[in-house]
Amino acid sequence: MQDNLNNGIYTIDSHYAREQLAAVFMLVEGNQVALIETANAKSLPYVKAELAKHGLQAQDVKYIFLTHIHLDHAGGAGAYMTEFTQAKLVVHPKGARHMINPAKLEAGVIAVYGEKFVAEMYGKLESIDPERIIVAEDGLEVDLNGRRLICRDTPGHANHHNIIIDCKANVIFSGDIFGVAYPELMVNGAAFAFPATTPVNFDPQKMECSIDLIMSLKPDAVYLTHFGRQTELTRLAYDLKRMVRDYVQIALECVNADDVVSAINLCLQEYMLSEVSKFGIDLSPDKILGVIGMDMQINAQGLVVWLKSNVVNN
């Protein structure tokens, strides 16, 4: 799907887990292509089909950008690099070594999601030749056939997180640092967004600073990996920062529970049901939790990691 006439940006549904959960973005400048995100290896046929639709071939893909190395963004990186032989992988300095040797990354994901899920969703992660990796230090500029793409360090969701700025279109690809906004949770075209605090590097202050950085760049739109183009940026930024603070307060109130993860998860569900209702979304609680329930579980786990590092041990 082309998102805005003549800007050369296409949103590809990766069909990761379900429809319109995770996007892969394709930027076309002349006969050169950059991809942003890789979902998992199962998404590759959808990307190849989109290339073919525009008369493009595998060798036209020059860059593959990862906003960060969580596997719903980077799980397909090895398969993509095998398919797109002329491409370089652009990845945050703290993520590069895990693309070269993904064993530790894979083990960490198994610890969060379980071995069965990881095997079914990702298979065995493939290592990437270090000579094909570009380390995206803060401010790195990449030239896509004259189109300037700039990486900026944006911690808070993960300490290996970049945004990618498309100077030509004046838009930003935000990964997970500017929240999650699923199409099911929209009212009259307005998106309901919420923060992603997944393990293990959530930092509320850094997350707010990264949101402020995005707003300071004055983009015309922000593309969320979960999911798609957003233009009501002032409202979204305000709500995301407010909700980050509310998440933290919920975590602090649950710190002494017998099962802290379960307590936070339950409170997050109640909080989100209230927020969704106030936003005007007319869905049953079961349907809402069917969309965001897994997010709340993982967000609770991330909040517990933050608590242990910043509250319990201090």
Secondary structure by P-SEA (a helix, b strand, c coil): ccccccccbbbbcccccccccbbbbbbbcccbbbbcccccccaaaaaaaaaaaaccccccccbbbbcccccccccaaaaaaaaaccbbbbbccccccccccaaaaaaaaaacccaaaaaacccbbbbcccccccccccbbbbbcccbbbbbbbbccccccbbbbbcccccccccccccbbbbcccccccbbbbbbbbccccccaaaaaaaaaaaaaacccbbbbcccccccccaaaaaaaaaaaaaaaaaaaaacccccaaaaaaaaaaaaaaaaaaaacccccaaaaaaacaaaaaaaaaaaaaaaaaccccc
